[in-house]
Amino acid sequence: MIDQAQKADFERRAQAGASPDDVQALARRLHDADGETALADRLSLAAAFAYVAFAAPDRVAETYDAIARGWLGEGARGPIVAASGEAAAPVGSSLWPAFWTLLDDAAGGMGAGEITPRTAALGALLSPALRDRSATAALAYPGVREAAAGGYPPRMTLEALARCPAGSLGHEFYRLIVDNGFDLEVLDREALGLSGLTPPLDYLNARILQCHDLWHIVGGYQTTALHEVAISAFQLAQFGHGYSAMFLAVTAASSAMRDTASQRLIMDVMMTAWRHGRETPPMIGIPWEAVWDQTTQGVRAQFGIAPYVSPYPADLFEALRAA
């Protein structure tokens, strides 16, 4: 655990941010360090993820690209996503107590089923100024404006998926949902009030709830704890997904607080999946309902999607718990 002074320093850094050059250099230094690294340095890197999640959403691509260059030794070959140049929005005073409480509860063994809504609830504690800024930032990602122009997405149905032929993407999606007892749209869009969000956030958040498990299949991400971290970085790289930014900020801080080995593992996964997302053509605008009857491989070939190559076994956390 960390003390109050360390928490205050983290909050200050998360509000102020750091330059791309500085976070790239810090990431490189932590990656190349021989042995245990200083907690202060680990938290400084984690604060960069909190900065773009809670204060500067238009700087997600700039910051993550810089960290990826430092951590991986090379940048992603993705399109430029320009930052606005605005000063960071103020982080609401009510966010930090909820953030630290969530970290404490997660460290105590809270399950993924509770972490998801608890992280989503942080969005209600963000500065109102951040919402319009997030909407503008999302429009800088390729494919977002065109996809959102189609309007608020209608619901998918299990009945339609059940009619898909064996061997098709739609059938594989159906089996994933039914066999695992998943909710088709992950969370209730009405309960979250998604239709009332500033466009294109209304469309983006509803559509990714529908497509999250579908993206698992097509993107090559398994439905394990480690790959939930990975696919969050992929989603963030694809269209600046606000929930993913918050989830990764929580994950980055949690691993930094634990130890160097934990941070290195999480950073390896986050950065490789971020690069995968930046280098994959935009998936947010794919008319999934029109390709249900195609094979997964056929859909990947049609839209130029290569599956994620994980640096660790996808079920690493589950295997460790079982051992």
Order of alpha helices (4+ residues) and beta strands (2+ residues): alpha-alpha-alpha-alpha-alpha-alpha-alpha-alpha-alpha-alpha-alpha-alpha-alpha-alpha-alpha-alpha-alpha
